[in-house]
Amino acid sequence: MFEIDPKKLLYFASVIEHGSLNRAAKALAVSQPALSTSMDRLEAEMGMQLLDRGPRGISPTHYGEILYCHARLIREEVQLAKRDLLNAREGQVESIRIGSLPSMAGSIIPMAIGRWRVLHPQGDLQVVENAQFDLLTGLLRRDFDFVIGFTEVFDMLDGLRQQVLFRDLLCVIARTGHPLHDRTDLTWNDLVSYPWISPTSRRTHTVLQHLMSTLNVAPPQQITVCGSVSLLKSLVAESDHLAMLPVYAATTEIAEGRLMALPFEDPFLHRNIAVFFREGYEMDASRRDLVACVRDTGMELVRVRTEAD
């Protein structure tokens, strides 16, 4: 069984990042011989070589790369704990940190923040947009106070809770004049015969793949994965690629005639948008108000879409 000294892991991360024992020792305010001994002992305790020491400096081995990922996270947790404790001791109000899906960051989130700022003009707010898997991982690591995401593709329930805010509706978007634009009897098999753009950085966690596996439909022969909704819309507008987005995420492009929502409906295009937070986490009034603004904004945008149809 490994006996890992957390302090050695912090030293190890610094050595990897500086690529030199001398530079890392200066940054850590320890002597170079002491740091070298610490790294030797870490390798001995692990029973494997973690560092390659060469004339051009120090680099991690394959095992070192694996350990570095964890060492860096441990260091970040220590820094986060220090910051939170100092803020609590000094009575400082923490910044609110939230995560959002990219498809919501262009419409619902900024509109909700605008409403929330009327109620809470003071205080810092940080918003990060990312793929759902990365957001929930960050939430577990306490990078965020809460995350706005969807519930259907969600396999990380341990340690987290969710509260549904509104029912969302995805649409299949295409360029204006796409070969499928005038079809009224579209099926999933018709749609997957064209290349697709997937709006996430992790293919194994896409809504598209979830639909394909649930409906037992073969995936598209070509899928381009991108984490930027703006890039996704541009690619769709300039090619025969298809993509799935909430209609409010493409309202401007549809109004300008660059994109269109294909005449296709399926129960699988409906999804629940929820707020995710850690077990035992209690929101203060400002955070509750922000969640309420996201909920109300989302419900209004979806209702406008439904009434327009």
C-alpha positions in Angstrom: 0.0 0.0 0.0 1.3 3.5 -0.9 2.0 5.9 1.9 2.0 9.3 0.2 3.2 12.3 2.1 0.9 15.3 1.0 3.8 17.7 1.4 6.0 15.7 -0.9 3.2 15.9 -3.5 3.1 19.7 -3.3 6.9 19.7 -3.8 6.6 17.3 -6.7 4.0 19.5 -8.5 6.4 22.5 -8.2 9.3 20.4 -9.6 7.3 19.4 -12.6 6.1 22.9 -13.3 9.6 24.5 -12.9 11.4 21.7 -14.7 14.3 22.2 -12.4 15.1 21.3 -8.8 17.0 24.6 -8.3 14.1 26.8 -9.6 11.5 24.7 -7.6 13.6 25.0 -4.5 13.7 28.8 -4.8 10.0 29.0 -5.3 9.3 26.7 -2.3 12.0 28.5 -0.1 13.8 25.2 0.6 17.3 24.1 -0.1 18.0 22.2 -3.4 19.6 19.2 -1.5 16.5 18.9 0.7 14.2 19.0 -2.2 16.2 16.4 -4.1 16.1 14.1 -1.1 12.4 14.6 -0.8 11.9 13.6 -4.4 14.1 10.6 -4.0 12.1 9.5 -1.0 8.8 10.0 -2.8 10.0 7.7 -5.6 11.2 5.1 -3.1 7.9 5.2 -1.3 5.9 4.8 -4.5 8.2 2.1 -5.8 8.5 3.6 -9.3 10.4 6.3 -11.2 8.4 9.5 -11.3 11.0 12.0 -12.7 13.4 11.9 -15.7 16.5 13.8 -14.8 18.3 14.9 -18.0 20.7 17.6 -19.2 17.8 19.7 -20.3 16.0 19.6 -17.0 13.5 17.4 -15.2 10.4 16.0 -16.8 7.8 13.6 -15.5 7.7 9.9 -16.5 4.4 8.3 -17.5 3.8 7.5 -13.8 4.8 11.0 -12.9 2.2 12.5 -15.2 -0.5 10.5 -13.5 0.7 11.6 -10.0 1.1 15.2 -11.1 -2.6 15.5 -12.0 -3.5 14.5 -8.5 -0.8 16.6 -6.8 -1.9 19.7 -8.6 -5.5 19.2 -7.5 -4.4 18.6 -3.9 -2.4 21.9 -4.0 -5.5 23.7 -5.4 -7.6 22.4 -2.6 -5.1 23.5 0.0 -5.1 27.0 -1.6 -8.9 27.1 -1.7 -9.1 26.1 1.9 -6.6 28.8 2.9 -8.5 31.4 1.0 -11.9 30.4 2.4 -10.6 30.3 6.0 -8.9 33.7 5.7 -12.1 35.2 4.2 -14.2 33.8 7.0 -11.8 35.1 9.6 -11.7 38.6 8.1 -15.4 38.7 7.5 -15.1 39.0 3.8 -17.9 38.1 1.5 -16.9 35.3 -0.9 -17.3 35.7 -4.6 -20.1 33.8 -6.1 -18.8 31.2 -8.5 -21.1 29.3 -10.8 -20.8 27.0 -13.8 -23.0 27.0 -16.9 -23.5 25.0 -20.1 -22.2 26.9 -23.1 -25.6 26.7 -24.8 -27.0 28.8 -21.9 -24.2 31.2 -21.6 -25.3 33.3 -24.6 -28.8 34.0 -23.5 -30.4 32.7 -20.3 -27.4 33.3 -18.0 -26.6 36.9 -19.1 -30.3 37.8 -18.9 -30.6 36.2 -15.5 -27.5 38.0 -14.2 -28.9 41.3 -15.5 -32.1 40.8 -13.4 -30.1 39.6 -10.4 -27.8 42.6 -10.4 -30.8 44.9 -9.9 -31.4 43.1 -6.6 -27.7 42.7 -5.7 -25.6 45.4 -7.3 -22.6 44.7 -4.9 -20.4 41.7 -4.8 -18.3 39.7 -7.2 -19.7 37.1 -9.5 -17.6 34.6 -11.5 -19.2 32.5 -14.4 -17.5 29.7 -16.1 -18.9 27.9 -19.2 -17.9 24.4 -19.9 -19.0 20.9 -20.7 -21.3 19.2 -18.2 -18.8 16.6 -17.1 -16.1 19.2 -16.4 -18.6 21.5 -14.6 -19.8 18.7 -12.2 -16.2 17.6 -11.6 -15.4 21.2 -10.7 -18.4 21.3 -8.4 -17.3 18.3 -6.5 -13.9 20.0 -6.1 -15.6 23.1 -4.8 -14.6 25.2 -7.8 -18.2 26.4 -8.0 -21.0 27.2 -5.6 -23.5 25.6 -8.0 -23.8 24.6 -11.6 -26.6 25.0 -14.1 -26.9 21.9 -16.3 -29.2 19.3 -17.6 -30.4 16.1 -15.8 -30.7 13.4 -18.4 -27.0 12.7 -19.0 -25.9 12.7 -15.4 -23.9 9.9 -13.8 -22.1 11.6 -11.0 -24.9 11.8 -8.3 -22.7 10.8 -5.3 -22.1 13.9 -3.3 -24.3 16.1 -5.4 -28.0 17.1 -5.3 -30.1 18.6 -8.1 -33.2 20.8 -8.3 -35.1 21.1 -11.6 -35.6 24.7 -12.7 -37.4 24.4 -16.0 -38.2 22.1 -18.9 -36.0 22.9 -21.9 -36.5 22.1 -25.6 -33.8 21.3 -28.0 -34.1 21.7 -31.8 -32.0 20.4 -34.7 -30.5 23.4 -36.4 -29.2 23.6 -40.0 -28.2 26.2 -42.5 -30.9 27.9 -44.4 -31.4 25.9 -47.6 -30.1 22.7 -46.2 -31.2 19.6 -48.2 -33.6 18.7 -45.4 -35.2 22.1 -45.0 -38.4 21.2 -46.8 -38.9 17.7 -45.5 -41.9 17.3 -43.2 -41.4 13.6 -42.3 -37.9 13.6 -40.9 -36.7 10.7 -38.9 -33.5 10.2 -36.8 -32.1 8.0 -39.6 -32.5 10.9 -42.0 -30.7 13.2 -39.6 -27.7 11.0 -38.9 -27.1 10.6 -42.6 -25.5 14.1 -42.4 -22.4 15.1 -40.4 -23.0 16.6 -37.0 -21.4 19.2 -34.7 -21.4 18.2 -31.0 -21.3 21.1 -28.5 -19.0 19.6 -25.9 -15.4 18.9 -25.2 -16.1 15.3 -24.1 -17.7 13.1 -26.7 -18.7 10.4 -24.2 -21.0 12.8 -22.5 -22.9 14.4 -25.4 -26.7 14.5 -25.7 -26.3 13.2 -29.2 -24.5 10.0 -28.2 -27.1 9.5 -25.4 -29.9 9.7 -28.0 -28.2 7.4 -30.4 -27.7 4.7 -27.7 -31.2 5.1 -26.3 -32.9 4.9 -29.7 -30.6 2.3 -31.1 -29.7 4.5 -34.0 -26.3 4.4 -35.7 -24.2 7.5 -35.0 -23.4 9.9 -37.8 -20.4 8.9 -39.8 -18.8 12.2 -39.0 -18.9 14.1 -35.8 -17.0 17.3 -35.1 -16.7 18.0 -31.4 -16.2 21.6 -30.3 -16.7 23.4 -26.9 -17.7 26.7 -28.4 -21.3 27.4 -29.3 -20.3 30.3 -31.5 -18.0 28.0 -33.5 -20.7 25.4 -33.7 -23.2 27.8 -35.2 -20.7 29.1 -37.7 -19.8 25.6 -38.8 -23.5 24.7 -39.3 -24.2 27.9 -41.1 -21.3 27.3 -43.6 -21.9 23.6 -44.3 -24.4 20.7 -44.3 -23.6 19.8 -40.7 -26.4 19.5 -38.2 -26.4 20.2 -34.5 -28.7 20.3 -31.5 -29.2 23.5 -29.5 -32.0 25.1 -27.5 -33.7 27.5 -29.9 -32.9 30.5 -27.7 -29.2 29.8 -28.2 -29.6 30.4 -32.0 -32.4 33.1 -32.0 -30.2 35.8 -33.6 -28.9 33.5 -36.4 -32.4 32.2 -37.1 -33.8 35.8 -37.3 -30.9 36.8 -39.6 -31.7 33.8 -41.9 -28.3 32.1 -41.4 -29.8 29.2 -39.5 -33.1 27.4 -39.3 -34.7 24.9 -37.0 -35.6 21.8 -38.9 -39.2 20.6 -38.7 -38.5 17.7 -36.5 -39.9 16.8 -33.1 -39.2 14.0 -30.7 -39.8 13.5 -26.9 -36.1 13.0 -26.5 -35.5 16.7 -27.5 -37.1 17.7 -24.2 -34.8 17.9 -21.2 -34.8 19.2 -17.6 -32.5 22.1 -16.7 -31.4 21.9 -13.1 -29.2 23.6 -10.5 -26.6 21.2 -9.1 -25.0 21.7 -5.7 -23.0 19.7 -3.2 -24.7 17.7 -0.4 -25.2 19.8 2.7 -24.5 23.1 0.8 -26.7 25.9 2.0 -27.3 28.9 -0.3 -27.5 32.4 1.1 -30.1 34.9 -0.1 -28.1 36.3 -3.0 -27.3 32.8 -4.4 -31.0 31.8 -4.0 -32.0 34.9 -5.9 -29.6 34.1 -8.7 -31.0 30.6 -9.1 -34.5 32.1 -9.1 -33.5 34.5 -11.9 -32.1 31.7 -14.0 -35.3 29.7 -13.4 -37.6 32.6 -14.3 -35.6 33.6 -17.3 -35.5 30.0 -18.6 -39.2 29.5 -18.1 -40.0 32.7 -20.0 -37.8 31.9 -23.0 -39.2 28.4 -23.3 -42.7 29.7 -23.0 -42.1 32.3 -25.8 -40.8 29.5 -28.0 -43.8 27.2 -27.3 -46.3 30.0 -28.0 -44.5 30.9 -31.2 -44.9 27.3 -32.4 
